[in-house]
Amino acid sequence: AELKKASKRLTCHKRYKIQKKIREHHRKLRKEAKKRGRKKPKKDPGVPSAAPFKEELLREAEQRKQRLEELKQKQKLSRQKEHEKRRKLEAKKNAAKKKEKAEGKESSDQSKAKINKLLDKNSKKSFCRELKKVIEASDVVLEVLDARDPMGCRCPQLEQAVTYSGDKKLLLVLNKIDLVPKENLEKWLNYLKKEFPTVAFKSTTLIKDKTTEQFTKRRAGVDLSRPTHCFGSSCLLKLLQEHGKTQNRPIQVGVVGFPNVGKSSIINSLKGVRACNVGLTRGVTKSVQIVHIDKQTKMLDSPSIIADPSNSALALALRSIIDTEESGSADVLKGVDAILNHCSKQQVMMCYNIPDFRNNEEFLTLLAQKRCMLQKGGVPDIEKAAKLLLSDWTGAKISYHSEPPASQSLPQYLTEDRIAEMQECFNLKTLEEGNNTTVQALKYPSPASSIIFQSAGMTDGTTEEDQVIEEASDWENLETSKEEEEEEEDFTESDDEQDNVEKEENDVEQESKEQVAGKQTLSPTDSEEQTAESKRSHSLSLTLDKAAGEDDAYDFNTDYV
């Protein structure tokens, strides 16, 4: 049997007793107020008759009183005018909104030009265009590779374009070397230096804006692999400066590579300040950025290389420019499956501290539960866990490594003559010594704690603008929403800037005139589309009203408690 709530009813004796106490209390309060009596406000005695300069004091008081009244009147009039202007502006704003709803939203030529500019800046074609500018303007091209998967970060189309240019040199920069075992790093350096000059590099990750954190070596046993320290910069700068001396002119160095390999971080490390924006999201750099390292060296930061859609799922997951926060759940889950299928199951379990799992979906479920990524009702958020895993593998959080190929075979675009041509302007002995110094200075993870990863080989990229398959729908939605926000900002008025109210009114009038003119010059096809849209909106409103009416109807067969 269910327990019933206690009743709030009282016995009559108790209720009457409470009422009596209340009456007595009120009577007591009235009695005390009567004793105190009503205090009348004291009148102003004014200026005594015997006081000197009485007339002057009274005149000054009268003038002060008049000035206060005039000031109050002015303030009142200014408030009324301000209120009237705001009311008119609000009325015009509402009228413009009603016209937009009735006529359907029409984009003017200026707004279309804005959208096209923004689309052009954020599109993949723009990325390819900017990348091509960097390659054409550079004397030396630095291809940045992630030391955990160097082969997967190489782009054959880019290397072919640089080697076939004739007067340009290509340098490979092996970044994030502190995330792989020492033996694996040495194997990759020996493998890559047979094709192109390769520099081992560890970029600075915690650089403050315009200042670098100072490091003071107080003791002998100091951990030099701290994230605020950079390794390999002196070797790379020395190579570039020596190449500049052979050219007898300042040189331009382009930094290229796939997303999240550390292009901007390398430039910041060489400069010593945060000259370029960096972040965990992919595609932070959207245009060419020029950074002067010294009088003879100029660095060009470029957007990321666009991965070709024909690549494997693993290559697209790790090297695609699409951000994990914006990509669809199907793409993210496919990328996670590809990553987990190319790793050792036991090592992944130990890395994430997760028990045995039967499939990848169960792994994501266990990971979501461990990281408290839960939806309503305690359901594990698999999609969020998948995005976390992708960001771990593309960022500098997980230590994994891939083995170089057992036998070295040169790509089709590389010959012995071209390799010699790429190496002739660089001092290979200085490079070897610098790499040895860098390798010995760092602290590396043990092979047991690093996940063994099977690389998918070189990743094809698109360097030509015509080869890019543009996904314009997402960008259009993004920019149209931005345009709506800009239009709303044009209508809003700041309280501090009262002088600009009339200007804003004139702007609103001009916009309404332009909209009326646009309506008169509509083509027949546009008018048909608008009538169809109005019919659709009318039918939608009818269905909504109908649904609302059905919800409000009372059902007599149901017992409402």
ZAKOLSE-271685 format. One line per field, with one value per residue (C-alpha): residue number from 1; x, y, z. Coordinates in steps of 0.1 Angstrom, whole numbers. Last residue first. Layout:
N
vexdren NUM  ...;
east X  ...;
north Y  ...;
up Z  ...;
//
This chain:
561
vexdren 561  560  559  558  557  556  555  554  553  552  551  550  549  548  547  546  545  544  543  542  541  540  539  538  537  536  535  534  533  532  531  530  529  528  527  526  525  524  523  522  521  520  519  518  517  516  515  514  513  512  511  510  509  508  507  506  505  504  503  502  501  500  499  498  497  496  495  494  493  492  491  490  489  488  487  486  485  484  483  482  481  480  479  478  477  476  475  474  473  472  471  470  469  468  467  466  465  464  463  462  461  460  459  458  457  456  455  454  453  452  451  450  449  448  447  446  445  444  443  442  441  440  439  438  437  436  435  434  433  432  431  430  429  428  427  426  425  424  423  422  421  420  419  418  417  416  415  414  413  412  411  410  409  408  407  406  405  404  403  402  401  400  399  398  397  396  395  394  393  392  391  390  389  388  387  386  385  384  383  382  381  380  379  378  377  376  375  374  373  372  371  370  369  368  367  366  365  364  363  362  361  360  359  358  357  356  355  354  353  352  351  350  349  348  347  346  345  344  343  342  341  340  339  338  337  336  335  334  333  332  331  330  329  328  327  326  325  324  323  322  321  320  319  318  317  316  315  314  313  312  311  310  309  308  307  306  305  304  303  302  301  300  299  298  297  296  295  294  293  292  291  290  289  288  287  286  285  284  283  282  281  280  279  278  277  276  275  274  273  272  271  270  269  268  267  266  265  264  263  262  261  260  259  258  257  256  255  254  253  252  251  250  249  248  247  246  245  244  243  242  241  240  239  238  237  236  235  234  233  232  231  230  229  228  227  226  225  224  223  222  221  220  219  218  217  216  215  214  213  212  211  210  209  208  207  206  205  204  203  202  201  200  199  198  197  196  195  194  193  192  191  190  189  188  187  186  185  184  183  182  181  180  179  178  177  176  175  174  173  172  171  170  169  168  167  166  165  164  163  162  161  160  159  158  157  156  155  154  153  152  151  150  149  148  147  146  145  144  143  142  141  140  139  138  137  136  135  134  133  132  131  130  129  128  127  126  125  124  123  122  121  120  119  118  117  116  115  114  113  112  111  110  109  108  107  106  105  104  103  102  101  100  99  98  97  96  95  94  93  92  91  90  89  88  87  86  85  84  83  82  81  80  79  78  77  76  75  74  73  72  71  70  69  68  67  66  65  64  63  62  61  60  59  58  57  56  55  54  53  52  51  50  49  48  47  46  45  44  43  42  41  40  39  38  37  36  35  34  33  32  31  30  29  28  27  26  25  24  23  22  21  20  19  18  17  16  15  14  13  12  11  10  9  8  7  6  5  4  3  2  1;
east -60  -74  -95  -95  -126  -137  -107  -103  -90  -59  -36  -59  -60  -22  -19  -44  -26  7  -9  -23  10  28  2  8  46  44  21  44  74  55  45  82  94  69  80  117  109  90  120  119  127  98  108  144  132  111  141  164  139  137  175  177  151  170  203  185  173  208  222  195  205  242  244  229  261  261  228  239  213  206  194  229  236  206  220  254  238  218  250  268  239  242  280  276  248  269  299  280  265  298  315  341  357  392  410  407  426  457  477  455  470  477  488  520  518  489  510  506  509  528  516  543  545  566  590  599  590  618  639  657  693  708  685  690  728  728  705  729  759  742  730  765  779  751  761  732  733  741  714  684  705  720  684  674  704  697  661  628  595  588  593  625  624  638  634  621  596  599  581  552  551  525  526  491  487  503  472  460  457  441  418  405  400  380  359  351  342  318  301  298  279  272  235  232  195  204  238  270  307  319  355  353  318  327  358  337  311  339  355  321  316  351  344  348  363  388  391  401  431  433  469  467  436  452  484  464  444  475  469  457  421  418  427  403  374  380  379  346  332  342  328  295  292  294  322  320  336  362  374  377  413  418  451  443  408  414  445  428  398  420  427  404  390  424  438  440  474  472  473  507  532  559  592  617  654  683  674  662  632  607  572  548  514  496  460  436  458  436  429  425  416  443  455  482  481  514  539  539  575  609  610  623  599  569  578  579  546  529  538  531  518  482  469  491  523  539  564  578  612  620  656  676  703  739  724  753  749  711  719  742  715  689  712  721  685  676  705  697  660  666  652  627  619  585  572  600  623  654  646  673  700  728  710  699  694  673  646  629  594  592  574  552  522  533  549  538  543  579  589  608  628  649  660  659  678  658  658  686  680  645  655  684  662  634  656  670  635  624  654  646  610  584  565  596  602  571  585  606  613  620  638  630  650  637  654  644  606  604  616  590  560  570  573  538  522  539  525  543  525  516  553  563  537  548  575  548  562  567  577  600  602  633  633  596  573  559  554  537  514  504  494  473  454  450  435  412  399  392  369  373  384  363  332  339  344  313  292  302  296  261  254  264  243  212  199  161  143  107  82  60  87  111  84  74  111  113  82  95  128  109  87  118  135  104  102  139  136  106  124  154  132  113  145  159  127  129  166  158  130  151  178  153  139  174  183  151  158  193  179  155  182  205  176  169  206  208  177  190  223  227  205  180  150  160  164  139  125  121  91  96  78  49  56  25  22  45  18  -7  18  24  -14  -18  10  -5  -39  -23  -6  -38  -57  -30  -30  -68  -66  -41  -63  -93  -73  -61  -96  -111  -87  -63  -63  -29  -33  -2  6  -6  18  13  0;
north 136  136  104  100  92  129  140  177  194  216  191  188  226  229  203  222  254  238  223  256  274  249  253  291  286  263  287  316  296  287  324  334  308  321  357  347  330  360  383  408  445  460  440  451  487  481  464  493  518  498  498  535  542  520  538  572  561  549  583  600  579  585  613  590  569  556  538  518  510  477  476  472  444  425  428  415  385  377  378  354  330  333  327  294  280  288  272  240  239  247  213  219  191  204  194  228  245  224  212  182  157  120  106  84  50  36  34  5  19  4  22  37  27  -4  14  38  75  99  125  149  161  131  134  171  169  140  161  190  169  153  187  202  173  176  213  222  235  202  181  188  184  152  138  150  133  100  100  110  115  77  73  57  22  16  -19  -27  3  26  15  35  52  61  84  100  136  157  163  142  110  127  148  116  99  128  129  92  98  126  103  74  95  68  68  79  89  121  118  107  115  106  99  62  58  74  52  20  30  38  4  -13  4  -7  -44  -71  -51  -60  -35  2  20  43  35  -1  -10  7  -14  -47  -40  -33  -6  -3  -15  12  40  28  24  59  73  56  68  104  102  87  113  142  167  201  193  169  198  190  194  156  141  118  106  109  89  61  61  55  82  89  121  138  155  193  206  229  267  284  301  319  325  353  349  373  402  379  357  378  363  363  347  332  324  302  291  274  245  217  225  220  255  279  315  328  353  338  347  331  335  299  284  305  293  257  261  274  242  218  186  194  197  184  202  234  259  282  298  330  339  372  375  362  328  309  331  322  285  290  310  282  254  275  282  245  235  263  253  216  216  240  244  254  218  206  181  196  180  195  175  201  226  262  263  294  292  324  321  337  370  384  363  334  303  270  244  250  228  196  191  165  179  158  165  146  110  91  114  99  63  72  98  73  46  72  82  45  39  70  61  84  114  137  138  160  174  157  186  176  201  208  231  253  263  234  234  196  189  213  200  164  169  185  157  130  143  130  130  93  84  104  87  93  119  142  156  193  199  229  246  266  295  302  324  297  272  299  310  274  270  301  288  254  269  291  261  244  273  297  328  323  317  349  368  352  360  396  399  384  409  438  425  423  391  388  373  365  392  389  379  405  432  423  426  461  472  460  479  510  508  502  532  554  542  548  583  590  577  599  629  622  617  650  668  654  663  698  701  688  713  742  732  730  765  779  766  780  814  814  804  832  858  846  850  884  896  884  901  903  880  899  887  850  830  801  781  751  732  701  670  660  631  610  596  571  560  554  532  511  506  496  470  455  452  434  409  402  396  372  353  349  335  309  298  295  272  250  245  239  210  215  203  199  162  140  125  89  60  34  0;
up -127  -162  -169  -207  -226  -226  -246  -245  -276  -271  -288  -318  -321  -320  -347  -369  -363  -373  -404  -414  -408  -430  -457  -457  -457  -487  -505  -498  -511  -543  -548  -543  -568  -594  -588  -592  -625  -638  -632  -604  -613  -593  -562  -564  -564  -533  -516  -526  -511  -479  -476  -483  -455  -431  -438  -433  -399  -390  -399  -378  -347  -351  -325  -298  -296  -260  -262  -292  -319  -336  -373  -388  -363  -376  -411  -400  -382  -413  -434  -410  -414  -452  -448  -429  -451  -482  -467  -461  -496  -514  -512  -538  -558  -563  -595  -612  -583  -588  -558  -549  -525  -526  -493  -493  -475  -454  -423  -399  -363  -334  -302  -280  -243  -251  -274  -246  -250  -259  -241  -263  -264  -283  -313  -316  -315  -340  -363  -362  -370  -400  -413  -409  -430  -455  -463  -486  -522  -538  -521  -543  -575  -562  -557  -592  -608  -589  -601  -584  -602  -603  -565  -553  -538  -504  -490  -455  -456  -425  -393  -379  -345  -319  -289  -284  -273  -300  -321  -350  -329  -299  -321  -337  -304  -290  -321  -317  -280  -290  -316  -291  -265  -238  -227  -191  -194  -213  -230  -215  -221  -186  -199  -188  -201  -235  -238  -230  -257  -282  -276  -280  -313  -324  -319  -292  -264  -237  -208  -212  -199  -230  -238  -224  -245  -276  -270  -267  -299  -320  -346  -382  -375  -348  -372  -400  -375  -361  -397  -405  -372  -380  -415  -404  -375  -400  -400  -382  -349  -365  -387  -424  -437  -442  -432  -404  -413  -450  -449  -429  -452  -482  -507  -536  -519  -525  -494  -496  -486  -456  -459  -463  -440  -460  -442  -451  -447  -454  -432  -404  -396  -415  -414  -444  -440  -470  -465  -445  -416  -390  -413  -388  -352  -326  -329  -342  -353  -367  -353  -318  -309  -312  -350  -356  -331  -344  -380  -368  -349  -381  -400  -372  -388  -379  -415  -445  -454  -466  -453  -480  -476  -494  -499  -496  -522  -529  -538  -521  -490  -489  -489  -459  -441  -448  -435  -404  -397  -398  -375  -350  -350  -343  -308  -292  -255  -238  -240  -217  -234  -218  -184  -162  -145  -143  -123  -127  -165  -170  -197  -208  -221  -255  -261  -288  -276  -254  -269  -254  -281  -293  -322  -322  -354  -372  -405  -437  -470  -497  -511  -492  -462  -458  -448  -424  -407  -405  -388  -364  -353  -348  -325  -305  -298  -312  -296  -291  -329  -333  -366  -394  -417  -453  -475  -512  -534  -562  -595  -616  -612  -617  -581  -566  -586  -581  -543  -542  -562  -542  -509  -478  -445  -447  -452  -421  -397  -361  -372  -386  -418  -428  -464  -464  -498  -507  -532  -526  -546  -569  -540  -518  -546  -553  -517  -518  -549  -534  -502  -523  -541  -508  -499  -469  -488  -519  -499  -480  -512  -528  -498  -498  -536  -531  -504  -527  -556  -534  -518  -518  -488  -495  -504  -473  -448  -460  -461  -425  -414  -431  -413  -380  -385  -395  -364  -342  -357  -351  -315  -310  -323  -301  -270  -278  -283  -250  -231  -245  -235  -199  -196  -208  -183  -154  -163  -164  -130  -115  -130  -116  -81  -82  -93  -64  -39  -53  -49  -13  -4  -20  -2  32  28  66  88  111  91  95  63  60  88  65  79  100  88  112  135  141  176  193  217  189  170  202  206  169  171  203  186  157  180  199  167  155  188  186  150  162  190  167  144  173  188  153  147  118  82  64  58  57  23  17  19  -9  0;
//
